[in-house]
Amino acid sequence: MHEEKSVPVKVGEEYEVRIEAVGGKGDGVAKVKGFVLFVKDTKKGDYVKVKVTRVLEKVGFAEVVKKLEKPIKTRKFVEVRPEEIEKEEEPEVHYEDTEDFGEDLMEE
């Protein structure tokens, strides 16, 4: 009994991918949903939009539709320069001195 696994990509679909490695035949290697795609005329580190041209059981093939700018790496924290920080004045708080200060905390 041959169980057919569902492949996460289909011929004709387009994806934006980063080429993670170069395969033995010189094609770039990218992954879409964990599925390996071989992409002609790419090198490691390229960020491209690809169109799937052929899908096999375990791997697929794609061609470059468009070279893209490398994605901007987002940082977890925002960097702020000292001159960007506006000096916020803390509001003045006035407290009154009272004779019964702390009486509610005293034990009888």
GROMACS elastic network, one bead per residue, 0.5 to 0.9 nm:
[ bonds ]
;  ai    aj funct       b0    kb
    4    57     6  0.84885   500
    5    57     6  0.76212   500
    6     9     6  0.88687   500
    6    57     6  0.86012   500
    7    10     6  0.74997   500
    7    35     6  0.76823   500
    7    55     6  0.81624   500
    7    56     6  0.85078   500
    7    57     6  0.72005   500
    7    58     6  0.79755   500
    7    59     6  0.89574   500
    8    32     6  0.76827   500
    8    33     6  0.66242   500
    8    34     6  0.84275   500
    8    35     6  0.69610   500
    9    12     6  0.88787   500
    9    13     6  0.69561   500
    9    32     6  0.76261   500
    9    33     6  0.83883   500
    9    35     6  0.78811   500
    9    52     6  0.76239   500
    9    55     6  0.76087   500
    9    60     6  0.82280   500
   10    13     6  0.57688   500
   10    52     6  0.67253   500
   10    53     6  0.84200   500
   10    54     6  0.80073   500
   10    55     6  0.67820   500
   10    60     6  0.89700   500
   11    14     6  0.87517   500
   11    51     6  0.76422   500
   11    53     6  0.52410   500
   11    54     6  0.57351   500
   11    55     6  0.64677   500
   11    60     6  0.88388   500
   11    61     6  0.89270   500
   11    62     6  0.86320   500
   12    51     6  0.58075   500
   12    52     6  0.52083   500
   12    53     6  0.62222   500
   12    54     6  0.85274   500
   13    50     6  0.82447   500
   13    51     6  0.55996   500
   13    52     6  0.55578   500
   13    53     6  0.84150   500
   14    49     6  0.67264   500
   14    50     6  0.53891   500
   14    52     6  0.63442   500
   14    62     6  0.88105   500
   14    65     6  0.82865   500
   15    32     6  0.77580   500
   15    48     6  0.82574   500
   15    49     6  0.55160   500
   15    50     6  0.54274   500
   15    51     6  0.66401   500
   15    52     6  0.81879   500
   16    32     6  0.89323   500
   16    47     6  0.72457   500
   16    48     6  0.57045   500
   16    50     6  0.63354   500
   16    68     6  0.82774   500
   17    20     6  0.88707   500
   17    30     6  0.63430   500
   17    31     6  0.72827   500
   17    32     6  0.74220   500
   17    46     6  0.83158   500
   17    47     6  0.57796   500
   17    48     6  0.56062   500
   17    49     6  0.62396   500
   17    50     6  0.72678   500
   18    29     6  0.85149   500
   18    30     6  0.61225   500
   18    31     6  0.80478   500
   18    44     6  0.79785   500
   18    45     6  0.62411   500
   18    46     6  0.57369   500
   18    48     6  0.64304   500
   18    49     6  0.87893   500
   18    70     6  0.84640   500
   19    22     6  0.77505   500
   19    28     6  0.57493   500
   19    29     6  0.54523   500
   19    31     6  0.80510   500
   19    39     6  0.81644   500
   19    42     6  0.72614   500
   19    43     6  0.65599   500
   19    44     6  0.50580   500
   19    45     6  0.52797   500
   19    46     6  0.52904   500
   19    47     6  0.63458   500
   19    48     6  0.78213   500
   20    28     6  0.73395   500
   20    29     6  0.57503   500
   20    30     6  0.55726   500
   20    31     6  0.78929   500
   20    43     6  0.83865   500
   20    44     6  0.54449   500
   20    45     6  0.61882   500
   20    46     6  0.81557   500
   21    27     6  0.85941   500
   21    28     6  0.58843   500
   21    29     6  0.51322   500
   21    30     6  0.72772   500
   21    43     6  0.72389   500
   21    45     6  0.76919   500
   22    25     6  0.79813   500
   22    26     6  0.57194   500
   22    27     6  0.55750   500
   22    29     6  0.55269   500
   22    30     6  0.89419   500
   22    38     6  0.86308   500
   22    42     6  0.81096   500
   22    43     6  0.63311   500
   22    44     6  0.60595   500
   23    26     6  0.52926   500
   23    27     6  0.53397   500
   23    28     6  0.60651   500
   23    29     6  0.62139   500
   23    38     6  0.76834   500
   24    27     6  0.74032   500
   25    28     6  0.89779   500
   26    40     6  0.77227   500
   26    41     6  0.80632   500
   26    42     6  0.83903   500
   26    43     6  0.82484   500
   27    38     6  0.58465   500
   27    39     6  0.54551   500
   27    41     6  0.63988   500
   27    42     6  0.64565   500
   27    43     6  0.74828   500
   28    37     6  0.81714   500
   28    38     6  0.56099   500
   28    40     6  0.61803   500
   28    41     6  0.71305   500
   28    42     6  0.51017   500
   28    43     6  0.54641   500
   28    44     6  0.64985   500
   28    46     6  0.86578   500
   29    36     6  0.67410   500
   29    37     6  0.58111   500
   29    39     6  0.61736   500
   29    40     6  0.89363   500
   29    42     6  0.85091   500
   29    43     6  0.84519   500
   29    44     6  0.78650   500
   30    35     6  0.82104   500
   30    36     6  0.58641   500
   30    37     6  0.52248   500
   30    38     6  0.64973   500
   30    39     6  0.73151   500
   31    34     6  0.53991   500
   31    35     6  0.51804   500
   31    37     6  0.58357   500
   31    38     6  0.87264   500
   32    35     6  0.51057   500
   32    36     6  0.66292   500
   32    37     6  0.73055   500
   33    36     6  0.85656   500
   35    58     6  0.74006   500
   35    59     6  0.65575   500
   35    60     6  0.77423   500
   36    58     6  0.74626   500
   36    59     6  0.51250   500
   36    60     6  0.62651   500
   36    61     6  0.83857   500
   37    52     6  0.81049   500
   37    55     6  0.86581   500
   37    59     6  0.58610   500
   37    61     6  0.51364   500
   37    62     6  0.64142   500
   38    59     6  0.76327   500
   38    60     6  0.62663   500
   38    62     6  0.61264   500
   38    63     6  0.83895   500
   39    42     6  0.64056   500
   39    43     6  0.89998   500
   39    50     6  0.77687   500
   39    52     6  0.89942   500
   39    60     6  0.88676   500
   39    61     6  0.60475   500
   39    62     6  0.50240   500
   39    63     6  0.55391   500
   39    64     6  0.70101   500
   40    43     6  0.87932   500
   40    61     6  0.82861   500
   40    62     6  0.72954   500
   40    63     6  0.60964   500
   40    64     6  0.74152   500
   41    63     6  0.82483   500
   41    64     6  0.78613   500
   42    45     6  0.86605   500
   42    46     6  0.65019   500
   42    47     6  0.89756   500
   42    48     6  0.85730   500
   42    64     6  0.81377   500
   43    46     6  0.58157   500
   44    47     6  0.88815   500
   45    70     6  0.85072   500
   46    67     6  0.78253   500
   46    68     6  0.81173   500
   46    69     6  0.87271   500
   46    70     6  0.74364   500
   47    67     6  0.64867   500
   47    68     6  0.55015   500
   47    69     6  0.66031   500
   47    70     6  0.55898   500
   47    71     6  0.76058   500
   48    64     6  0.64858   500
   48    65     6  0.74861   500
   48    66     6  0.58600   500
   48    68     6  0.50087   500
   48    69     6  0.79956   500
   48    70     6  0.85278   500
   49    63     6  0.85181   500
   49    64     6  0.59686   500
   49    65     6  0.54759   500
   49    66     6  0.51365   500
   49    67     6  0.62955   500
   49    68     6  0.67542   500
   50    62     6  0.59246   500
   50    63     6  0.53660   500
   50    65     6  0.51017   500
   50    66     6  0.70191   500
   50    67     6  0.87598   500
   51    61     6  0.85762   500
   51    62     6  0.52852   500
   51    63     6  0.54870   500
   51    64     6  0.65069   500
   51    65     6  0.62694   500
   52    55     6  0.74724   500
   52    60     6  0.72091   500
   52    61     6  0.59086   500
   52    63     6  0.66229   500
   53    60     6  0.77053   500
   53    61     6  0.56347   500
   53    63     6  0.67910   500
   54    59     6  0.88053   500
   54    60     6  0.56059   500
   54    61     6  0.50858   500
   54    62     6  0.68532   500
   55    58     6  0.80972   500
   55    59     6  0.64023   500
   55    61     6  0.63781   500
   55    62     6  0.88369   500
   56    59     6  0.53723   500
   56    60     6  0.56128   500
   56    61     6  0.84293   500
   57    60     6  0.80184   500
   64    67     6  0.71012   500
   68    71     6  0.82293   500
   69    72     6  0.85239   500
   70    73     6  0.87654   500
   71    74     6  0.88734   500
   74    77     6  0.86613   500
   75    78     6  0.67123   500
   75    79     6  0.88393   500
   80    83     6  0.82917   500
   80    84     6  0.63888   500
   80    85     6  0.73091   500
   81    84     6  0.53302   500
   81    85     6  0.70327   500
   82    85     6  0.55016   500
   82    86     6  0.86193   500
   83    86     6  0.74862   500
   85    88     6  0.86520   500
   89    92     6  0.86494   500
   90    93     6  0.88744   500
   97   100     6  0.88655   500
   97   101     6  0.75158   500
   98   101     6  0.56117   500
   99   102     6  0.89809   500
   99   103     6  0.89358   500
  100   103     6  0.54526   500
  100   104     6  0.81086   500
  101   104     6  0.79083   500
  102   105     6  0.54030   500
  102   106     6  0.68609   500
  103   106     6  0.53528   500
  103   107     6  0.86302   500
  104   107     6  0.82171   500
